[in-house]
Amino acid sequence: MFQVETFIEKPVIKTAEKLIKEKRYFWNSEIIYANSIQLVPIFTRCKLTCGS
């Protein structure tokens, strides 16, 4: 996991183009490829540490 400094939700096209050119940003595509055997322990651990 990574610590996130800033999150930009749906940036305007000019900002998105700038971020792509700089090549030091990550994009959250929200694609999760896993089964419940893998996810349940992760979500349980996150709930315990994140307090959600």
URZI-V129946 format. One record per residue. N is the residue number from 0. PSI is psi in whole degrees, -180 to 180 (none if undefined). BURIAL is # if it has 16 or more other ideal C-beta (glycine too) atoms within 10 Angstrom, else .. D_LAST is the distance of its C-alpha to the last C-alpha in Angstrom with 1 decimal. Layout:
n=N psi=PSI burial=BURIAL d_last=D_LAST
n=N psi=PSI burial=BURIAL d_last=D_LAST
//
This chain:
n=0 psi=156 burial=. d_last=17.1
n=1 psi=148 burial=. d_last=18.1
n=2 psi=130 burial=. d_last=17.1
n=3 psi=124 burial=. d_last=17.3
n=4 psi=-43 burial=. d_last=19.6
n=5 psi=143 burial=. d_last=20.0
n=6 psi=127 burial=. d_last=19.0
n=7 psi=111 burial=. d_last=21.8
n=8 psi=119 burial=. d_last=21.2
n=9 psi=70 burial=. d_last=24.5
n=10 psi=152 burial=. d_last=26.9
n=11 psi=158 burial=. d_last=30.4
n=12 psi=-41 burial=. d_last=32.9
n=13 psi=-43 burial=. d_last=34.5
n=14 psi=-43 burial=. d_last=31.3
n=15 psi=-44 burial=. d_last=30.4
n=16 psi=-40 burial=. d_last=33.9
n=17 psi=-45 burial=. d_last=33.6
n=18 psi=-40 burial=. d_last=30.4
n=19 psi=-43 burial=. d_last=32.0
n=20 psi=-35 burial=. d_last=35.1
n=21 psi=-23 burial=. d_last=33.4
n=22 psi=31 burial=. d_last=31.9
n=23 psi=21 burial=. d_last=29.3
n=24 psi=153 burial=. d_last=26.3
n=25 psi=147 burial=. d_last=24.0
n=26 psi=133 burial=. d_last=23.4
n=27 psi=103 burial=. d_last=20.2
n=28 psi=-9 burial=. d_last=21.9
n=29 psi=34 burial=. d_last=18.8
n=30 psi=119 burial=. d_last=21.1
n=31 psi=123 burial=. d_last=19.6
n=32 psi=97 burial=. d_last=22.3
n=33 psi=166 burial=. d_last=21.4
n=34 psi=172 burial=. d_last=21.6
n=35 psi=-29 burial=. d_last=19.3
n=36 psi=-33 burial=. d_last=20.7
n=37 psi=-38 burial=. d_last=19.4
n=38 psi=-39 burial=. d_last=16.0
n=39 psi=-48 burial=. d_last=14.7
n=40 psi=-37 burial=. d_last=14.8
n=41 psi=-48 burial=. d_last=13.3
n=42 psi=-37 burial=. d_last=10.2
n=43 psi=-46 burial=. d_last=10.1
n=44 psi=-42 burial=. d_last=10.6
n=45 psi=-43 burial=. d_last=8.0
n=46 psi=-39 burial=. d_last=5.2
n=47 psi=-39 burial=. d_last=7.5
n=48 psi=-29 burial=. d_last=8.2
n=49 psi=-17 burial=. d_last=5.5
n=50 psi=20 burial=. d_last=3.8
n=51 psi=none burial=. d_last=0.0
//
